């Protein structure tokens, strides 16, 4: 930002909010199918990169 403060921008959050506003009747199933899985996979791969699997 111009005043030196930082802004939290998340592409996935923006896309999730867009889907919720534009298609509220199917938003949750769409988000569950296409967005949440990738976050979980990213978290799992990050936790196993150091060679220790967390359960």
PDB file with one MODEL, atoms N, CA, C and O in Angstrom:
MODEL        1
ATOM      1  N   UNK A   1       0.834  -1.180   0.000  1.00  0.00           N
ATOM      2  CA  UNK A   1       0.000   0.000   0.000  1.00  0.00           C
ATOM      3  C   UNK A   1       0.882   1.248   0.000  1.00  0.00           C
ATOM      4  O   UNK A   1       2.059   1.186   0.355  1.00  0.00           O
ATOM      5  N   UNK A   2       0.329   2.330  -0.383  1.00  0.00           N
ATOM      6  CA  UNK A   2       1.086   3.570  -0.504  1.00  0.00           C
ATOM      7  C   UNK A   2       1.554   4.124   0.840  1.00  0.00           C
ATOM      8  O   UNK A   2       2.580   4.801   0.905  1.00  0.00           O
ATOM      9  N   UNK A   3       0.822   3.846   1.897  1.00  0.00           N
ATOM     10  CA  UNK A   3       1.192   4.395   3.198  1.00  0.00           C
ATOM     11  C   UNK A   3       2.222   3.546   3.938  1.00  0.00           C
ATOM     12  O   UNK A   3       2.556   3.848   5.084  1.00  0.00           O
ATOM     13  N   UNK A   4       2.720   2.509   3.315  1.00  0.00           N
ATOM     14  CA  UNK A   4       3.747   1.668   3.919  1.00  0.00           C
ATOM     15  C   UNK A   4       3.208   0.457   4.658  1.00  0.00           C
ATOM     16  O   UNK A   4       3.988  -0.409   5.056  1.00  0.00           O
ATOM     17  N   UNK A   5       1.898   0.366   4.855  1.00  0.00           N
ATOM     18  CA  UNK A   5       1.332  -0.796   5.529  1.00  0.00           C
ATOM     19  C   UNK A   5       1.188  -1.938   4.526  1.00  0.00           C
ATOM     20  O   UNK A   5       1.107  -1.714   3.318  1.00  0.00           O
ATOM     21  N   UNK A   6       1.160  -3.139   5.035  1.00  0.00           N
ATOM     22  CA  UNK A   6       1.017  -4.289   4.147  1.00  0.00           C
ATOM     23  C   UNK A   6      -0.431  -4.746   4.127  1.00  0.00           C
ATOM     24  O   UNK A   6      -1.154  -4.570   5.108  1.00  0.00           O
ATOM     25  N   UNK A   7      -0.852  -5.327   3.025  1.00  0.00           N
ATOM     26  CA  UNK A   7      -2.205  -5.848   2.881  1.00  0.00           C
ATOM     27  C   UNK A   7      -2.120  -7.345   2.683  1.00  0.00           C
ATOM     28  O   UNK A   7      -1.255  -7.841   1.961  1.00  0.00           O
ATOM     29  N   UNK A   8      -3.019  -8.055   3.326  1.00  0.00           N
ATOM     30  CA  UNK A   8      -3.078  -9.502   3.179  1.00  0.00           C
ATOM     31  C   UNK A   8      -3.931  -9.813   1.963  1.00  0.00           C
ATOM     32  O   UNK A   8      -5.149  -9.638   1.991  1.00  0.00           O
ATOM     33  N   UNK A   9      -3.295 -10.275   0.897  1.00  0.00           N
ATOM     34  CA  UNK A   9      -4.020 -10.608  -0.314  1.00  0.00           C
ATOM     35  C   UNK A   9      -3.881 -12.096  -0.570  1.00  0.00           C
ATOM     36  O   UNK A   9      -2.774 -12.631  -0.627  1.00  0.00           O
ATOM     37  N   UNK A  10      -4.998 -12.743  -0.720  1.00  0.00           N
ATOM     38  CA  UNK A  10      -4.999 -14.161  -1.025  1.00  0.00           C
ATOM     39  C   UNK A  10      -5.870 -14.400  -2.249  1.00  0.00           C
ATOM     40  O   UNK A  10      -7.077 -14.154  -2.232  1.00  0.00           O
ATOM     41  N   UNK A  11      -5.247 -14.875  -3.293  1.00  0.00           N
ATOM     42  CA  UNK A  11      -5.971 -15.176  -4.524  1.00  0.00           C
ATOM     43  C   UNK A  11      -7.093 -16.177  -4.268  1.00  0.00           C
ATOM     44  O   UNK A  11      -8.201 -16.030  -4.784  1.00  0.00           O
ATOM     45  N   UNK A  12      -6.793 -17.199  -3.464  1.00  0.00           N
ATOM     46  CA  UNK A  12      -7.802 -18.222  -3.193  1.00  0.00           C
ATOM     47  C   UNK A  12      -8.976 -17.659  -2.403  1.00  0.00           C
ATOM     48  O   UNK A  12     -10.124 -18.021  -2.661  1.00  0.00           O
ATOM     49  N   UNK A  13      -8.704 -16.781  -1.446  1.00  0.00           N
ATOM     50  CA  UNK A  13      -9.795 -16.156  -0.694  1.00  0.00           C
ATOM     51  C   UNK A  13     -10.671 -15.330  -1.623  1.00  0.00           C
ATOM     52  O   UNK A  13     -11.898 -15.367  -1.526  1.00  0.00           O
ATOM     53  N   UNK A  14     -10.044 -14.589  -2.517  1.00  0.00           N
ATOM     54  CA  UNK A  14     -10.806 -13.778  -3.469  1.00  0.00           C
ATOM     55  C   UNK A  14     -11.678 -14.654  -4.352  1.00  0.00           C
ATOM     56  O   UNK A  14     -12.845 -14.341  -4.587  1.00  0.00           O
ATOM     57  N   UNK A  15     -11.118 -15.743  -4.836  1.00  0.00           N
ATOM     58  CA  UNK A  15     -11.879 -16.637  -5.701  1.00  0.00           C
ATOM     59  C   UNK A  15     -13.021 -17.309  -4.936  1.00  0.00           C
ATOM     60  O   UNK A  15     -14.126 -17.447  -5.461  1.00  0.00           O
ATOM     61  N   UNK A  16     -12.756 -17.721  -3.708  1.00  0.00           N
ATOM     62  CA  UNK A  16     -13.809 -18.328  -2.899  1.00  0.00           C
ATOM     63  C   UNK A  16     -14.949 -17.348  -2.668  1.00  0.00           C
ATOM     64  O   UNK A  16     -16.117 -17.716  -2.795  1.00  0.00           O
ATOM     65  N   UNK A  17     -14.625 -16.112  -2.331  1.00  0.00           N
ATOM     66  CA  UNK A  17     -15.662 -15.109  -2.108  1.00  0.00           C
ATOM     67  C   UNK A  17     -16.444 -14.810  -3.377  1.00  0.00           C
ATOM     68  O   UNK A  17     -17.658 -14.615  -3.324  1.00  0.00           O
ATOM     69  N   UNK A  18     -15.772 -14.770  -4.504  1.00  0.00           N
ATOM     70  CA  UNK A  18     -16.453 -14.549  -5.782  1.00  0.00           C
ATOM     71  C   UNK A  18     -17.453 -15.673  -6.057  1.00  0.00           C
ATOM     72  O   UNK A  18     -18.599 -15.418  -6.428  1.00  0.00           O
ATOM     73  N   UNK A  19     -17.015 -16.899  -5.872  1.00  0.00           N
ATOM     74  CA  UNK A  19     -17.900 -18.044  -6.119  1.00  0.00           C
ATOM     75  C   UNK A  19     -19.090 -18.003  -5.168  1.00  0.00           C
ATOM     76  O   UNK A  19     -20.219 -18.271  -5.578  1.00  0.00           O
ATOM     77  N   UNK A  20     -18.848 -17.670  -3.901  1.00  0.00           N
ATOM     78  CA  UNK A  20     -19.942 -17.597  -2.922  1.00  0.00           C
ATOM     79  C   UNK A  20     -20.960 -16.530  -3.291  1.00  0.00           C
ATOM     80  O   UNK A  20     -22.162 -16.735  -3.118  1.00  0.00           O
ATOM     81  N   UNK A  21     -20.497 -15.399  -3.796  1.00  0.00           N
ATOM     82  CA  UNK A  21     -21.413 -14.318  -4.164  1.00  0.00           C
ATOM     83  C   UNK A  21     -22.136 -14.602  -5.475  1.00  0.00           C
ATOM     84  O   UNK A  21     -23.332 -14.337  -5.598  1.00  0.00           O
ATOM     85  N   UNK A  22     -21.427 -15.131  -6.436  1.00  0.00           N
ATOM     86  CA  UNK A  22     -21.984 -15.332  -7.772  1.00  0.00           C
ATOM     87  C   UNK A  22     -22.868 -16.579  -7.857  1.00  0.00           C
ATOM     88  O   UNK A  22     -23.885 -16.575  -8.550  1.00  0.00           O
ATOM     89  N   UNK A  23     -22.481 -17.643  -7.153  1.00  0.00           N
ATOM     90  CA  UNK A  23     -23.187 -18.928  -7.222  1.00  0.00           C
ATOM     91  C   UNK A  23     -23.428 -19.488  -5.820  1.00  0.00           C
ATOM     92  O   UNK A  23     -22.880 -20.536  -5.480  1.00  0.00           O
ATOM     93  N   UNK A  24     -24.226 -18.822  -5.011  1.00  0.00           N
ATOM     94  CA  UNK A  24     -24.388 -19.242  -3.608  1.00  0.00           C
ATOM     95  C   UNK A  24     -24.961 -20.647  -3.431  1.00  0.00           C
ATOM     96  O   UNK A  24     -24.659 -21.321  -2.447  1.00  0.00           O
ATOM     97  N   UNK A  25     -25.785 -21.088  -4.378  1.00  0.00           N
ATOM     98  CA  UNK A  25     -26.430 -22.398  -4.214  1.00  0.00           C
ATOM     99  C   UNK A  25     -25.475 -23.569  -4.398  1.00  0.00           C
ATOM    100  O   UNK A  25     -25.742 -24.656  -3.886  1.00  0.00           O
ATOM    101  N   UNK A  26     -24.385 -23.384  -5.103  1.00  0.00           N
ATOM    102  CA  UNK A  26     -23.431 -24.477  -5.325  1.00  0.00           C
ATOM    103  C   UNK A  26     -22.028 -24.146  -4.814  1.00  0.00           C
ATOM    104  O   UNK A  26     -21.092 -24.919  -5.017  1.00  0.00           O
ATOM    105  N   UNK A  27     -21.889 -23.012  -4.163  1.00  0.00           N
ATOM    106  CA  UNK A  27     -20.560 -22.528  -3.764  1.00  0.00           C
ATOM    107  C   UNK A  27     -19.819 -23.505  -2.858  1.00  0.00           C
ATOM    108  O   UNK A  27     -18.654 -23.811  -3.112  1.00  0.00           O
ATOM    109  N   UNK A  28     -20.460 -23.992  -1.824  1.00  0.00           N
ATOM    110  CA  UNK A  28     -19.761 -24.846  -0.866  1.00  0.00           C
ATOM    111  C   UNK A  28     -19.255 -26.136  -1.501  1.00  0.00           C
ATOM    112  O   UNK A  28     -18.129 -26.554  -1.230  1.00  0.00           O
ATOM    113  N   UNK A  29     -20.056 -26.764  -2.329  1.00  0.00           N
ATOM    114  CA  UNK A  29     -19.594 -28.001  -2.962  1.00  0.00           C
ATOM    115  C   UNK A  29     -18.470 -27.716  -3.959  1.00  0.00           C
ATOM    116  O   UNK A  29     -17.523 -28.494  -4.067  1.00  0.00           O
ATOM    117  N   UNK A  30     -18.573 -26.607  -4.683  1.00  0.00           N
ATOM    118  CA  UNK A  30     -17.526 -26.227  -5.641  1.00  0.00           C
ATOM    119  C   UNK A  30     -16.214 -25.932  -4.921  1.00  0.00           C
ATOM    120  O   UNK A  30     -15.153 -26.406  -5.327  1.00  0.00           O
ATOM    121  N   UNK A  31     -16.295 -25.150  -3.859  1.00  0.00           N
ATOM    122  CA  UNK A  31     -15.100 -24.797  -3.092  1.00  0.00           C
ATOM    123  C   UNK A  31     -14.489 -26.049  -2.470  1.00  0.00           C
ATOM    124  O   UNK A  31     -13.271 -26.229  -2.484  1.00  0.00           O
ATOM    125  N   UNK A  32     -15.338 -26.903  -1.931  1.00  0.00           N
ATOM    126  CA  UNK A  32     -14.839 -28.141  -1.342  1.00  0.00           C
ATOM    127  C   UNK A  32     -14.144 -29.031  -2.352  1.00  0.00           C
ATOM    128  O   UNK A  32     -13.172 -29.713  -2.029  1.00  0.00           O
ATOM    129  N   UNK A  33     -14.639 -29.021  -3.559  1.00  0.00           N
ATOM    130  CA  UNK A  33     -14.067 -29.871  -4.598  1.00  0.00           C
ATOM    131  C   UNK A  33     -12.794 -29.296  -5.197  1.00  0.00           C
ATOM    132  O   UNK A  33     -11.852 -30.041  -5.470  1.00  0.00           O
ATOM    133  N   UNK A  34     -12.748 -27.985  -5.407  1.00  0.00           N
ATOM    134  CA  UNK A  34     -11.642 -27.396  -6.163  1.00  0.00           C
ATOM    135  C   UNK A  34     -10.642 -26.574  -5.363  1.00  0.00           C
ATOM    136  O   UNK A  34      -9.521 -26.372  -5.829  1.00  0.00           O
ATOM    137  N   UNK A  35     -11.001 -26.092  -4.178  1.00  0.00           N
ATOM    138  CA  UNK A  35     -10.087 -25.236  -3.427  1.00  0.00           C
ATOM    139  C   UNK A  35      -9.519 -25.898  -2.176  1.00  0.00           C
ATOM    140  O   UNK A  35      -8.304 -25.881  -1.980  1.00  0.00           O
ATOM    141  N   UNK A  36     -10.329 -26.456  -1.360  1.00  0.00           N
ATOM    142  CA  UNK A  36      -9.871 -26.966  -0.070  1.00  0.00           C
ATOM    143  C   UNK A  36      -8.853 -28.092  -0.209  1.00  0.00           C
ATOM    144  O   UNK A  36      -7.908 -28.171   0.577  1.00  0.00           O
ATOM    145  N   UNK A  37      -9.033 -28.955  -1.189  1.00  0.00           N
ATOM    146  CA  UNK A  37      -8.124 -30.085  -1.376  1.00  0.00           C
ATOM    147  C   UNK A  37      -6.699 -29.603  -1.617  1.00  0.00           C
ATOM    148  O   UNK A  37      -5.750 -30.158  -1.064  1.00  0.00           O
ATOM    149  N   UNK A  38      -6.553 -28.594  -2.422  1.00  0.00           N
ATOM    150  CA  UNK A  38      -5.217 -28.081  -2.728  1.00  0.00           C
ATOM    151  C   UNK A  38      -4.550 -27.498  -1.498  1.00  0.00           C
ATOM    152  O   UNK A  38      -3.345 -27.662  -1.308  1.00  0.00           O
ATOM    153  N   UNK A  39      -5.307 -26.832  -0.676  1.00  0.00           N
ATOM    154  CA  UNK A  39      -4.736 -26.294   0.560  1.00  0.00           C
ATOM    155  C   UNK A  39      -4.246 -27.425   1.449  1.00  0.00           C
ATOM    156  O   UNK A  39      -3.164 -27.336   2.030  1.00  0.00           O
ATOM    157  N   UNK A  40      -5.030 -28.479   1.558  1.00  0.00           N
ATOM    158  CA  UNK A  40      -4.656 -29.610   2.399  1.00  0.00           C
ATOM    159  C   UNK A  40      -3.412 -30.284   1.830  1.00  0.00           C
ATOM    160  O   UNK A  40      -2.500 -30.632   2.581  1.00  0.00           O
ATOM    161  N   UNK A  41      -3.367 -30.470   0.528  1.00  0.00           N
ATOM    162  CA  UNK A  41      -2.191 -31.079  -0.087  1.00  0.00           C
ATOM    163  C   UNK A  41      -0.954 -30.215   0.128  1.00  0.00           C
ATOM    164  O   UNK A  41       0.132 -30.742   0.370  1.00  0.00           O
ATOM    165  N   UNK A  42      -1.102 -28.910   0.044  1.00  0.00           N
ATOM    166  CA  UNK A  42       0.027 -28.002   0.265  1.00  0.00           C
ATOM    167  C   UNK A  42       0.503 -28.094   1.708  1.00  0.00           C
ATOM    168  O   UNK A  42       1.707 -28.092   1.965  1.00  0.00           O
ATOM    169  N   UNK A  43      -0.420 -28.173   2.640  1.00  0.00           N
ATOM    170  CA  UNK A  43      -0.057 -28.283   4.049  1.00  0.00           C
ATOM    171  C   UNK A  43       0.646 -29.611   4.323  1.00  0.00           C
ATOM    172  O   UNK A  43       1.615 -29.665   5.081  1.00  0.00           O
ATOM    173  N   UNK A  44       0.154 -30.668   3.708  1.00  0.00           N
ATOM    174  CA  UNK A  44       0.779 -31.972   3.904  1.00  0.00           C
ATOM    175  C   UNK A  44       2.177 -32.010   3.305  1.00  0.00           C
ATOM    176  O   UNK A  44       3.102 -32.537   3.924  1.00  0.00           O
ATOM    177  N   UNK A  45       2.339 -31.464   2.121  1.00  0.00           N
ATOM    178  CA  UNK A  45       3.658 -31.484   1.499  1.00  0.00           C
ATOM    179  C   UNK A  45       4.632 -30.607   2.274  1.00  0.00           C
ATOM    180  O   UNK A  45       5.815 -30.935   2.364  1.00  0.00           O
ATOM    181  N   UNK A  46       4.163 -29.509   2.829  1.00  0.00           N
ATOM    182  CA  UNK A  46       5.027 -28.638   3.622  1.00  0.00           C
ATOM    183  C   UNK A  46       5.444 -29.329   4.915  1.00  0.00           C
ATOM    184  O   UNK A  46       6.577 -29.161   5.367  1.00  0.00           O
ATOM    185  N   UNK A  47       4.544 -30.103   5.514  1.00  0.00           N
ATOM    186  CA  UNK A  47       4.870 -30.766   6.771  1.00  0.00           C
ATOM    187  C   UNK A  47       5.782 -31.963   6.571  1.00  0.00           C
ATOM    188  O   UNK A  47       6.462 -32.379   7.509  1.00  0.00           O
ATOM    189  N   UNK A  48       5.813 -32.535   5.351  1.00  0.00           N
ATOM    190  CA  UNK A  48       6.659 -33.696   5.108  1.00  0.00           C
ATOM    191  C   UNK A  48       7.952 -33.352   4.402  1.00  0.00           C
ATOM    192  O   UNK A  48       8.775 -34.236   4.167  1.00  0.00           O
ATOM    193  N   UNK A  49       8.156 -32.079   4.054  1.00  0.00           N
ATOM    194  CA  UNK A  49       9.391 -31.695   3.365  1.00  0.00           C
ATOM    195  C   UNK A  49      10.622 -31.910   4.211  1.00  0.00           C
ATOM    196  O   UNK A  49      11.700 -32.189   3.686  1.00  0.00           O
ATOM    197  N   UNK A  50      10.472 -31.784   5.520  1.00  0.00           N
ATOM    198  CA  UNK A  50      11.632 -31.966   6.388  1.00  0.00           C
ATOM    199  C   UNK A  50      11.875 -33.436   6.731  1.00  0.00           C
ATOM    200  O   UNK A  50      12.768 -33.758   7.514  1.00  0.00           O
ATOM    201  N   UNK A  51      11.072 -34.324   6.139  1.00  0.00           N
ATOM    202  CA  UNK A  51      11.274 -35.753   6.331  1.00  0.00           C
ATOM    203  C   UNK A  51      10.499 -36.326   7.511  1.00  0.00           C
ATOM    204  O   UNK A  51      10.553 -37.531   7.756  1.00  0.00           O
ATOM    205  N   UNK A  52       9.792 -35.496   8.230  1.00  0.00           N
ATOM    206  CA  UNK A  52       9.013 -35.966   9.363  1.00  0.00           C
ATOM    207  C   UNK A  52       7.547 -35.810   9.023  1.00  0.00           C
ATOM    208  O   UNK A  52       7.067 -34.708   8.757  1.00  0.00           O
ATOM    209  N   UNK A  53       6.843 -36.926   9.035  1.00  0.00           N
ATOM    210  CA  UNK A  53       5.413 -36.873   8.719  1.00  0.00           C
ATOM    211  C   UNK A  53       4.629 -36.597   9.983  1.00  0.00           C
ATOM    212  O   UNK A  53       4.783 -37.294  10.986  1.00  0.00           O
ATOM    213  N   UNK A  54       3.790 -35.581   9.931  1.00  0.00           N
ATOM    214  CA  UNK A  54       2.956 -35.232  11.083  1.00  0.00           C
ATOM    215  C   UNK A  54       1.591 -35.800  10.874  1.00  0.00           C
ATOM    216  O   UNK A  54       1.049 -35.722   9.772  1.00  0.00           O
ATOM    217  N   UNK A  55       1.015 -36.375  11.908  1.00  0.00           N
ATOM    218  CA  UNK A  55      -0.332 -36.968  11.813  1.00  0.00           C
ATOM    219  C   UNK A  55      -1.307 -36.241  12.679  1.00  0.00           C
ATOM    220  O   UNK A  55      -2.483 -36.602  12.722  1.00  0.00           O
TER     221      UNK A  55
ENDMDL
END
